[in-house]
Amino acid sequence: VLQTDLSSYTGGAHGSYATLCYNFTKEGKQLTWNDIIETGMKDSLIKLNESTLRTENEIPEGQSWADAGFFVDSAHMPLPAIFAFDKNGLSMIYNQYEIAPYVMGIISYTIPYNKLNGLIKKEWIP
């Protein structure tokens, strides 16, 4: 995993910040969600991601994402564009304005590997 944190300020009310992560195989191929999710398990991973996001942000089950202050107007939260494997699990990173207003900052949390069994291909789970 290659991670970089970016920041810029071009005037206005506040600067802009972002975290980017690139996941590579030993051969140098950049990984995408399609490379790591078990066949047919994307919806299950989306549900686990939503549950973890709700827990981390104390959002009650049943409250819509829009009512919780997110830009998401559908029933399901999309998987983040940025993810990274670390020693504890799969880090999920939503940068500013991706799913929520600036004031909510970069939203990141880690889903432990033991919750990913059967959802992520075995070669990516230590």
QUIKATA-V432544 format. One record per helix or strand of 2 or more residues. SS is the DSSP state (a for helix, b for strand). FROM is the first residue (numbers start at 1). LEN is the number of residues. Records with the same first field share a line. If there is no record, write none. Layout:
# QUIKATA-V432544
SS=FROM-LEN, FROM-LEN
This chain:
# QUIKATA-V432544
b=2-7, 16-7, 82-4, 89-6, 107-6
a=33-4, 42-15, 102-3, 113-3, 122-3
